[in-house]
Amino acid sequence: MNIAVIAAVDEGGIIGSEGHLPWHLPEDLKRFKRLTLGHPIIMGRRTFASIGKPLPGRSNTVLSRNPAWIPPAGVQLCATLADALNLARAAGASAAFLIGGSEVFSAGLPLAHRVHLTRVHARHPGDARFPDFPTPAWRLVHEEHHPRDEKHACAFSFLDYERKNGGRLSEVLAGGNRSEIGTLPLPLGEGRG
């Protein structure tokens, strides 16, 4: 199973502000839907809260270690990223998408095979950041620029990256090092995730 990260990130690394996207880019939303439709999506609880409902046409899995949080109908709850990835794999998914937030991206990037990034060509205030990216482990395989227009307040680019040497998921799930994925850092304290 392939793991893909999908995110919109501004020039300063911001992905969110107070639980919301700091921009509205209709073409980015269309791309998100086109890429994720029919695949499992995995997100943190705060990302789910910002969306407000399960996204149709996709298996929605929310990560939370808060036993008091009850997922709504149409949402599967997992305590760890390992559980969520194993759930997707057991369902026969060919790919799973990690859609946010910051902690899920940090934990999932080392396992990912692909990153679908929308680079927002502006800087916004915000409190949620994407990890440093790209690193030398990634190569750009597709780039598509979009200028600012009447529907988009700022210019943006779709950037698709592939890991140069594949992700680590298969070796982690295949045996020897399975505990590594179950202990990936997802610090979810009170009021979080």
C-alpha positions as CSV (number, residue, x, y, z in Angstrom):
1,M,0.0,0.0,0.0
2,N,1.3,3.4,-0.9
3,I,1.2,6.3,1.6
4,A,0.6,9.8,0.3
5,V,0.7,13.1,2.1
6,I,-1.5,15.8,0.8
7,A,-1.3,19.4,2.0
8,A,-1.5,23.0,1.1
9,V,1.4,25.0,2.6
10,D,2.3,28.7,2.3
11,E,5.7,30.1,1.7
12,G,6.3,30.3,5.5
13,G,5.3,26.7,6.1
14,I,1.9,27.5,7.5
15,I,-1.0,25.0,7.0
16,G,-3.6,26.4,9.3
17,S,-4.7,29.1,11.6
18,E,-7.0,28.5,14.6
19,G,-8.4,25.4,13.0
20,H,-9.0,26.8,9.6
21,L,-7.2,27.1,6.3
22,P,-5.9,30.7,6.0
23,W,-6.9,30.8,2.3
24,H,-9.6,29.7,-0.1
25,L,-8.3,28.1,-3.3
26,P,-11.1,26.3,-5.2
27,E,-8.7,24.6,-7.6
28,D,-6.8,23.1,-4.7
29,L,-10.0,21.8,-3.2
30,K,-10.9,20.2,-6.5
31,R,-7.5,18.6,-6.7
32,F,-7.8,17.3,-3.1
33,K,-11.1,15.7,-4.0
34,R,-9.8,14.2,-7.3
35,L,-6.7,12.6,-5.6
36,T,-8.3,11.3,-2.4
37,L,-11.7,10.1,-3.7
38,G,-12.1,6.4,-3.3
39,H,-9.1,6.1,-0.9
40,P,-8.8,6.1,2.9
41,I,-8.0,9.4,4.4
42,I,-6.3,9.7,7.8
43,M,-6.3,12.8,10.0
44,G,-5.9,14.1,13.5
45,R,-9.0,15.0,15.5
46,R,-8.5,18.7,15.2
47,T,-8.3,18.4,11.4
48,F,-11.5,16.5,11.5
49,A,-13.1,19.1,13.7
50,S,-12.1,21.8,11.2
51,I,-13.8,19.8,8.3
52,G,-16.8,19.1,10.5
53,K,-18.1,15.9,8.9
54,P,-16.8,12.8,7.2
55,L,-15.8,13.4,3.6
56,P,-18.0,11.4,1.2
57,G,-16.5,8.7,-1.1
58,R,-13.6,8.0,1.2
59,S,-13.0,5.9,4.3
60,N,-12.4,8.6,7.1
61,T,-10.1,7.6,10.0
62,V,-9.4,10.0,12.8
63,L,-6.4,9.6,15.2
64,S,-7.0,10.3,18.8
65,R,-5.8,8.9,22.1
66,N,-8.7,10.6,23.9
67,P,-11.0,7.8,25.0
68,A,-13.8,10.2,25.7
69,W,-14.0,11.3,22.1
70,I,-16.8,9.5,20.3
71,P,-16.5,9.6,16.5
72,P,-19.6,10.4,14.5
73,A,-21.1,7.9,12.1
74,G,-18.9,7.3,9.1
75,V,-15.7,7.9,11.0
76,Q,-13.3,5.2,12.3
77,L,-11.2,6.0,15.3
78,C,-7.7,4.8,15.8
79,A,-5.3,5.5,18.6
80,T,-2.1,5.3,16.5
81,L,-1.0,5.9,13.0
82,A,0.0,2.2,12.8
83,D,-3.6,1.2,13.6
84,A,-5.0,3.5,10.9
85,L,-2.5,2.3,8.3
86,N,-3.1,-1.4,9.2
87,L,-6.9,-0.7,8.9
88,A,-6.5,0.7,5.4
89,R,-4.2,-2.1,4.4
90,A,-6.6,-4.8,5.7
91,A,-9.4,-3.2,3.7
92,G,-7.3,-3.7,0.6
93,A,-6.5,-0.1,-0.1
94,S,-3.9,0.6,-2.8
95,A,-3.1,4.0,-1.2
96,A,-3.9,5.9,1.9
97,F,-3.8,9.7,2.2
98,L,-2.6,11.6,5.3
99,I,-4.4,14.9,5.3
100,G,-3.3,16.6,8.5
101,G,-2.6,18.2,10.8
102,S,1.0,19.0,11.7
103,E,1.6,16.0,14.0
104,V,0.1,13.5,11.5
105,F,2.3,15.0,8.8
106,S,5.4,14.8,11.0
107,A,4.7,11.2,11.9
108,G,3.7,10.1,8.4
109,L,6.3,11.8,6.2
110,P,9.0,9.2,7.0
111,L,6.7,6.5,5.8
112,A,5.3,8.3,2.7
113,H,6.0,7.4,-0.9
114,R,4.4,10.5,-2.4
115,V,3.7,14.1,-1.3
116,H,1.1,16.1,-3.1
117,L,1.8,19.7,-2.1
118,T,0.0,22.9,-3.0
119,R,2.5,25.7,-2.5
120,V,0.6,28.9,-1.7
121,H,2.7,31.8,-3.0
122,A,2.0,34.1,0.0
123,R,2.7,34.3,3.7
124,H,-0.2,34.0,6.2
125,P,-0.4,34.2,10.0
126,G,-1.0,30.8,11.5
127,D,-0.4,28.3,14.3
128,A,-0.1,25.0,12.4
129,R,3.1,24.3,10.4
130,F,4.1,21.7,7.9
131,P,7.5,19.9,8.6
132,D,10.6,21.1,6.7
133,F,10.1,20.0,3.2
134,P,11.4,19.0,0.6
135,T,14.5,17.2,1.8
136,P,17.1,15.5,-0.3
137,A,15.1,12.2,0.0
138,W,12.5,13.6,-2.4
139,R,12.4,14.4,-6.1
140,L,9.9,16.7,-7.8
141,V,8.0,14.8,-10.5
142,H,5.3,17.2,-11.5
143,E,4.9,21.0,-11.2
144,E,1.9,23.1,-12.3
145,H,1.6,26.8,-11.7
146,H,-1.6,28.8,-11.2
147,P,-1.7,32.6,-11.2
148,R,-3.8,34.7,-8.9
149,D,-7.2,35.3,-10.5
150,E,-10.8,36.3,-9.5
151,K,-11.3,33.0,-7.7
152,H,-7.9,32.7,-6.1
153,A,-6.5,35.6,-3.9
154,C,-3.0,34.4,-4.4
155,A,-0.9,32.4,-6.9
156,F,-0.2,28.7,-6.1
157,S,1.6,25.7,-7.5
158,F,0.7,22.0,-7.5
159,L,4.0,20.1,-6.7
160,D,4.1,16.3,-6.7
161,Y,7.1,14.6,-5.1
162,E,8.2,11.0,-4.9
163,R,10.6,9.5,-2.4
164,K,13.8,8.6,-4.1
165,N,14.1,5.2,-2.3
166,G,10.6,4.3,-1.5
167,G,8.9,4.6,2.0
168,R,9.6,2.5,5.0
169,L,6.0,1.3,5.5
170,S,6.5,-2.2,4.0
171,E,9.4,-3.0,6.2
172,V,7.7,-1.6,9.3
173,L,4.4,-3.5,8.7
174,A,6.1,-6.7,7.5
175,G,7.5,-7.7,10.8
176,G,10.8,-6.9,12.3
177,N,10.2,-3.3,13.2
178,R,6.4,-3.0,13.5
179,S,6.6,-1.3,16.9
180,E,8.3,1.6,15.3
181,I,5.2,2.8,13.5
182,G,3.0,2.3,16.6
183,T,5.2,4.6,18.6
184,L,5.6,7.4,16.0
185,P,5.3,10.7,17.9
186,L,1.8,12.0,18.0
187,P,1.8,14.0,21.2
188,L,-1.9,14.3,21.9
189,G,-2.5,15.9,25.2
190,E,-5.5,17.4,26.9
191,G,-7.8,19.2,24.4
192,R,-5.9,17.8,21.5
193,G,-6.2,14.9,19.0
